[in-house]
């Protein structure tokens, strides 16, 4: 596994008379984070009792959702039968909450035709994020698909007329319409739709083992479903399509249907800008 530009947690355990148990975890132990791991080939891995797919050479990934419990448990069963149970303590995050009053009813609740369209869009996106493939791009370094001013953060939420809206599950980067968006990591396009109701031009890029990136509000798409993509390859252009108030990229990260914070897999925006 390539070096990952986020904190590394290393766990080693030696049991007398038995083989060495070994697992390395890469990531931020906090709500919303994607964690990548590496263990002995042939091992079985479980998170809170649920099995996790592991590559032939021992790599795997899992996530902690926005409101994840602060106590988690990772269990590994090694090829020789040795079992290691590793408690994980994660950090609670505080999210930005904004209250907005006086919103018109028609904005709060779209008409039935728009709702039906949005439901169809959601079904397509969910299917794309359910994709399992044996690519291992998920275990490598990610880069920002676009650099610039961050205008929206993961986990933030608005309360409209006293009713909580859905949390924001991406990171927004403000840019002019037409600014090129590149792939943050290798992958295969599992969805490419030019006009969805809420998200406008939308792409889902599968990085393997349940990890995917989504790109929303795009004005132009360069790719089609099934295309194989390399890190840094141009895939689209920034726009303000769908329900957007201005041009920006909304980049989202998923582990299957679990919505995670893309910021947990890349260097800080300041670091990325400094390298340019």
C-alpha positions in Angstrom: 0.0 0.0 0.0 1.3 3.5 -0.9 1.9 5.9 1.9 -1.3 7.8 2.7 -1.2 11.4 3.7 -3.2 11.1 6.9 -2.4 9.8 10.4 -1.4 6.1 10.6 -2.4 3.8 13.4 -0.3 0.6 13.7 -1.3 -2.4 15.8 0.9 -5.3 16.4 0.2 -8.3 18.7 2.5 -11.2 19.4 1.0 -14.2 21.2 3.4 -16.7 22.7 3.4 -20.0 20.8 1.3 -18.5 18.0 1.9 -16.5 14.9 2.1 -12.7 15.0 -1.2 -10.9 14.6 -0.8 -7.8 12.5 -3.0 -5.0 11.2 -2.3 -1.5 10.0 -5.0 1.1 9.9 -4.7 4.3 7.9 -7.1 7.2 8.6 -8.6 9.7 11.1 -10.4 8.0 13.9 -13.4 10.3 13.8 -17.0 10.4 12.7 -17.3 10.6 8.9 -13.9 9.1 8.2 -12.9 6.5 5.6 -10.4 4.0 7.1 -8.1 1.9 4.9 -6.4 -1.2 6.4 -3.9 -3.9 5.6 -3.4 -7.2 7.3 -2.0 -10.7 6.6 -3.3 -12.2 3.3 -6.0 -14.7 3.9 -7.3 -13.0 7.0 -11.0 -12.4 7.7 -12.0 -8.9 9.0 -15.2 -7.9 10.8 -16.5 -4.5 11.9 -19.0 -4.7 14.7 -19.6 -8.3 13.8 -20.2 -7.6 10.1 -17.8 -9.1 7.5 -15.6 -6.7 5.4 -14.3 -7.7 2.0 -10.5 -8.1 1.9 -8.3 -8.1 -1.1 -6.1 -11.2 -1.9 -3.1 -9.3 -0.5 -4.9 -8.2 2.7 -6.2 -4.7 2.0 -9.6 -3.5 3.1 -11.7 -0.4 3.8 -14.5 0.7 6.1 -16.1 3.9 7.3 -17.7 5.7 10.3 -20.9 7.5 9.4 -21.8 11.0 10.4 -23.4 10.0 13.8 -21.4 6.9 14.3 -21.1 5.4 17.8 -17.8 6.5 19.4 -17.1 2.8 20.4 -16.4 0.4 17.5 -14.9 -3.1 17.4 -12.6 -4.6 14.7 -12.1 -8.3 14.7 -9.5 -10.2 12.7 -9.2 -13.9 12.2 -5.8 -14.7 10.8 -5.0 -17.6 8.5 -3.7 -19.8 11.3 -6.9 -19.3 13.3 -5.6 -16.7 15.7 -8.3 -14.1 16.5 -7.6 -10.5 17.5 -10.3 -8.2 18.8 -9.4 -4.6 18.6 -11.6 -1.9 20.3 -11.7 1.4 18.3 -12.5 4.7 19.9 -13.4 7.4 17.5 -13.7 11.2 18.0 -17.1 13.0 18.0 -17.4 15.8 15.4 -19.3 19.0 15.8 -21.3 20.1 12.8 -22.3 23.5 11.6 -26.1 24.1 12.0 -27.8 27.0 10.3 -31.4 28.1 10.9 -33.4 29.6 8.0 -36.9 30.9 8.3 -39.4 32.3 5.7 -38.8 29.7 3.0 -41.7 29.3 0.5 -43.7 26.1 0.7 -43.1 25.3 -3.0 -39.4 25.3 -2.3 -39.7 23.2 0.9 -41.7 20.6 -1.0 -41.4 20.2 -4.8 -44.4 19.2 -6.9 -45.3 15.5 -7.3 -43.6 15.3 -10.8 -40.4 16.7 -9.4 -40.5 14.3 -6.4 -41.0 11.3 -8.8 -38.0 12.4 -10.8 -35.9 12.9 -7.7 -36.8 9.4 -6.5 -35.8 7.9 -9.8 -32.5 9.8 -9.7 -31.9 8.6 -6.1 -32.5 4.9 -7.1 -29.8 5.2 -9.9 -27.3 6.8 -7.5 -27.9 4.2 -4.9 -27.4 1.3 -7.4 -24.1 2.9 -8.5 -22.9 3.2 -5.0 -23.8 -0.5 -4.3 -21.2 -1.6 -6.9 -18.6 -4.0 -5.7 -15.4 -4.4 -7.8 -12.0 -5.8 -7.1 -10.1 -2.7 -8.0 -7.6 -1.6 -5.4 -7.5 2.2 -6.1 -9.2 2.8 -2.8 -6.0 1.9 -1.0 -3.8 4.5 -2.7 -3.4 8.2 -2.1 -6.3 10.5 -3.2 -5.9 14.0 -4.6 -8.3 16.9 -4.6 -10.5 16.8 -7.8 -10.5 20.6 -7.7 -8.6 23.1 -5.6 -9.9 26.4 -4.4 -12.1 28.0 -1.8 -14.1 25.5 0.3 -17.7 26.8 0.4 -19.4 23.9 2.1 -18.4 21.2 4.5 -19.4 17.7 5.3 -22.0 17.2 8.0 -23.4 20.7 8.0 -27.2 21.1 8.2 -29.8 23.7 7.7 -33.1 23.9 9.7 -35.8 25.4 7.4 -38.8 27.0 9.0 -38.0 24.9 12.1 -37.7 21.6 10.2 -34.3 20.0 9.9 -33.1 19.4 6.3 -30.9 16.6 5.2 -27.2 17.1 6.3 -24.8 18.0 3.6 -22.7 14.9 2.8 -20.0 16.4 0.6 -17.3 19.1 0.5 -18.0 22.0 -1.8 -15.3 23.8 -3.7 -16.3 27.1 -5.3 -15.1 27.7 -8.9 -16.2 29.2 -12.2 -18.5 27.3 -14.5 -16.3 25.4 -16.9 -13.5 24.8 -14.5 -12.1 21.3 -15.1 -12.7 18.5 -12.5 -10.2 15.6 -12.4 -10.4 12.1 -10.9 -9.1 12.0 -7.3 -8.1 8.3 -7.8 -8.2 5.6 -10.4 -11.6 3.9 -11.0 -14.4 3.0 -13.3 -17.4 5.2 -14.0 -20.5 3.5 -12.6 -22.9 6.4 -13.3 -22.8 9.4 -15.7 -26.0 11.5 -16.0 -26.1 15.0 -17.3 -29.2 16.3 -15.6 -30.6 15.0 -12.2 -33.2 17.0 -10.3 -31.3 17.8 -7.2 -27.7 17.2 -8.3 -27.7 18.2 -11.9 -24.8 16.8 -13.9 -23.7 13.8 -11.8 -20.9 11.3 -12.0 -20.1 8.3 -9.7 -16.6 6.9 -9.9 -16.0 3.4 -8.4 -12.6 3.0 -6.7 -13.1 -0.6 -5.6 -14.3 -2.6 -2.5 -17.3 -0.3 -2.0 -15.4 3.0 -2.1 -16.7 5.5 -4.6 -16.6 9.3 -5.3 -19.6 11.3 -6.5 -19.4 14.7 -8.3 -22.5 16.9 -8.4 -23.8 20.0 -10.2 -21.5 19.5 -13.2 -22.1 21.6 -16.4 -20.3 19.2 -18.8 -19.4 15.5 -18.5 -16.4 14.0 -20.3 -17.0 10.4 -19.4 -19.6 7.6 -19.8 -20.6 4.6 -17.7 -18.0 1.9 -17.9 -15.0 4.2 -18.7 -11.8 3.3 -17.0 -10.3 6.4 -15.4 -6.8 7.3 -14.1 -6.0 9.6 -11.2 -5.8 13.2 -12.4 -7.7 12.6 -15.6 -10.2 15.3 -16.5 -13.8 13.9 -16.1 -16.1 17.0 -16.1 -16.5 20.7 -15.7 -17.9 22.7 -12.7 -21.4 24.0 -13.0 -24.5 25.2 -11.1 -26.9 22.5 -12.4 -29.7 21.0 -10.4 -30.6 22.6 -7.1 -27.5 24.8 -6.8 -27.3 28.5 -5.9 -24.0 29.1 -7.7 -21.2 27.3 -9.6 -19.2 24.8 -7.4 -18.1 21.2 -7.2 -19.9 19.0 -4.6 -17.5 16.1 -4.1 -18.8 13.1 -2.1 -17.2 10.0 -0.8 -19.0 6.7 0.0 -18.3 3.3 1.4 -21.2 1.5 -0.2 -24.3 3.5 1.1 -22.4 5.0 4.0 -21.8 8.7 3.3 -18.3 9.9 4.4 -16.2 13.0 4.4 -13.8 13.3 1.4 -11.6 15.6 3.5 -10.5 12.5 5.5 -8.6 11.0 2.5 -6.7 14.0 1.1 -4.1 16.5 2.4 -5.5 19.9 3.6 -6.6 22.3 0.9 -3.8 24.7 2.0 -1.2 22.0 1.4 -2.7 21.1 -2.0 -2.7 24.8 -3.1 0.9 25.2 -1.9 2.1 22.4 -4.1 0.7 24.1 -7.2 
